[in-house]
Amino acid sequence: MAFSHRHPLRVIALAALTVAAAVGACERATTPIGPPAAVASVDVTPATATVQAGQTVQLSATPKDVNGLPLSGRTVTWASSNTSVATVSNAGLVSAVTPGSATITATSEGTSGTSSVAVTNIPVASVDITPATATGHSEGREWRRPLWPRGFLVEQ
């Protein structure tokens, strides 16, 4: 192939553009070759949770590959081992029903991760006793006494 040396700068510029285009094409080729990475594990956070009956707690699940890298765009399904204690929505929102324990499972592409949820009673804020005094009869006499001793304080 004979080149005309009348325009040597054009030849050099054309060669430089050809090399730059080839290198740029290689650098932009970021589409992975082969099938997408399989889900190797599913991390569920928090791993344990304690919640009062009637309350909720949000869980999140992250599918990961064999290298522990997060995989985006994967479908996650949720399930509760004990729906009488805690239920879970499609978005991972756990609703505490009654005291007890349940394991919440997040599954993606056949691989699962879990969170242990403990549901506790709602604490008692106060106790009222009615009537506040008691009346009785003993040996022909009537008596009246407070049900709580004076100065007696109930604390939690």
C-alpha positions as CSV (number, residue, x, y, z in Angstrom):
1,M,0.0,0.0,0.0
2,A,1.6,3.2,-1.1
3,F,1.0,6.4,0.8
4,S,1.3,9.8,-0.7
5,H,3.8,11.7,1.4
6,R,2.3,15.0,0.3
7,H,0.3,15.2,3.4
8,P,2.3,13.3,6.2
9,L,0.5,15.1,9.0
10,R,-2.9,13.9,7.7
11,V,-1.6,10.3,7.7
12,I,-0.3,10.6,11.3
13,A,-3.5,12.3,12.4
14,L,-5.6,9.5,10.8
15,A,-3.5,6.8,12.4
16,A,-3.9,8.5,15.8
17,L,-7.6,8.8,15.5
18,T,-7.9,5.1,14.5
19,V,-5.9,4.0,17.6
20,A,-7.9,6.3,19.9
21,A,-11.2,5.0,18.6
22,A,-10.1,1.4,19.1
23,V,-8.9,2.0,22.7
24,G,-12.1,4.0,23.5
25,A,-14.3,1.2,22.2
26,C,-12.5,-1.3,24.4
27,E,-12.8,0.9,27.5
28,R,-16.5,1.4,26.9
29,A,-17.3,-2.3,26.6
30,T,-18.7,-2.7,30.2
31,T,-21.5,-5.1,29.4
32,P,-20.8,-8.3,31.3
33,I,-20.4,-11.4,29.1
34,G,-22.3,-14.4,30.2
35,P,-25.3,-14.9,32.5
36,P,-25.9,-12.6,35.5
37,A,-24.3,-13.4,38.8
38,A,-26.3,-15.8,41.0
39,V,-27.5,-14.9,44.4
40,A,-25.2,-16.6,46.9
41,S,-26.5,-15.0,50.1
42,V,-29.2,-12.7,51.4
43,D,-28.4,-10.3,54.3
44,V,-31.4,-9.3,56.4
45,T,-31.0,-6.3,58.7
46,P,-31.5,-6.0,61.5
47,A,-30.6,-9.6,62.2
48,T,-32.6,-9.5,65.5
49,A,-35.4,-7.1,66.6
50,T,-37.5,-6.7,69.7
51,V,-40.8,-5.0,69.2
52,Q,-43.9,-4.4,71.4
53,A,-47.2,-6.0,70.4
54,G,-49.1,-3.6,68.1
55,Q,-45.9,-1.9,66.8
56,T,-43.9,-2.4,63.6
57,V,-40.3,-2.7,62.6
58,Q,-38.8,-2.3,59.0
59,L,-36.5,-5.0,57.8
60,S,-34.3,-4.8,54.6
61,A,-32.8,-7.6,52.5
62,T,-29.7,-7.4,50.3
63,P,-29.0,-10.2,47.8
64,K,-25.3,-10.7,47.4
65,D,-23.0,-12.6,45.0
66,V,-20.3,-15.1,45.9
67,N,-17.9,-12.2,46.5
68,G,-20.3,-10.5,49.0
69,L,-21.1,-7.7,46.5
70,P,-24.7,-6.5,46.5
71,L,-26.9,-7.5,43.5
72,S,-29.4,-4.9,42.4
73,G,-32.7,-5.5,40.7
74,R,-33.4,-8.9,42.3
75,T,-36.8,-9.8,43.6
76,V,-37.1,-10.6,47.3
77,T,-40.1,-12.4,48.9
78,W,-40.8,-12.3,52.7
79,A,-42.4,-14.9,55.0
80,S,-43.0,-15.3,58.8
81,S,-42.5,-18.6,60.6
82,N,-45.3,-17.7,63.1
83,T,-48.0,-15.3,61.8
84,S,-49.9,-15.4,65.1
85,V,-46.9,-13.6,66.6
86,A,-45.7,-11.4,63.7
87,T,-46.6,-10.8,60.1
88,V,-44.5,-9.4,57.3
89,S,-45.5,-7.3,54.2
90,N,-44.0,-7.7,50.7
91,A,-41.8,-4.7,51.6
92,G,-40.4,-6.3,54.7
93,L,-42.5,-4.3,57.3
94,V,-43.0,-6.6,60.3
95,S,-46.2,-6.1,62.4
96,A,-46.1,-7.5,65.9
97,V,-49.3,-9.2,66.8
98,T,-48.9,-11.0,70.2
99,P,-46.0,-11.8,72.5
100,G,-43.7,-14.6,71.3
101,S,-41.0,-15.1,68.7
102,A,-40.9,-15.5,64.9
103,T,-38.3,-15.9,62.3
104,I,-38.7,-13.6,59.3
105,T,-37.3,-15.0,56.1
106,A,-36.3,-13.1,53.0
107,T,-35.7,-15.2,49.8
108,S,-34.2,-14.2,46.5
109,E,-33.7,-16.7,43.7
110,G,-33.9,-19.7,46.0
111,T,-31.4,-18.3,48.6
112,S,-32.6,-17.1,52.0
113,G,-31.6,-14.9,54.9
114,T,-33.4,-14.5,58.3
115,S,-34.1,-12.1,61.1
116,S,-35.3,-13.2,64.6
117,V,-38.1,-11.1,65.9
118,A,-39.2,-11.1,69.6
119,V,-42.6,-9.6,70.3
120,T,-43.1,-8.3,73.9
121,N,-46.1,-7.2,75.9
122,I,-47.0,-3.5,76.0
123,P,-45.7,-2.3,79.4
124,V,-48.3,-1.3,82.0
125,A,-48.2,2.5,82.6
126,S,-50.4,2.6,85.7
127,V,-52.8,0.5,87.8
128,D,-56.0,2.0,89.3
129,I,-57.7,0.2,92.2
130,T,-61.3,0.9,92.8
131,P,-62.5,1.4,95.4
132,A,-59.5,3.0,97.0
133,T,-60.6,1.9,100.5
134,A,-62.2,-1.2,101.9
135,T,-64.9,-1.4,104.5
136,G,-65.5,-4.4,106.7
137,H,-67.0,-5.7,109.9
138,S,-65.1,-7.4,112.7
139,E,-66.3,-8.2,116.2
140,G,-69.4,-6.1,115.7
141,R,-67.4,-3.1,114.6
142,E,-67.2,-1.5,111.2
143,W,-63.7,-0.6,109.9
144,R,-62.5,1.2,106.9
145,R,-58.9,0.9,105.6
146,P,-57.0,2.1,102.5
147,L,-56.1,-0.7,100.2
148,W,-52.6,0.7,99.7
149,P,-50.4,1.5,102.7
150,R,-49.6,5.2,103.0
151,G,-46.5,6.1,101.1
152,F,-46.6,2.9,99.1
153,L,-45.4,3.6,95.5
154,V,-45.5,1.2,92.6
155,E,-42.7,1.8,90.1
156,Q,-41.6,0.0,87.0
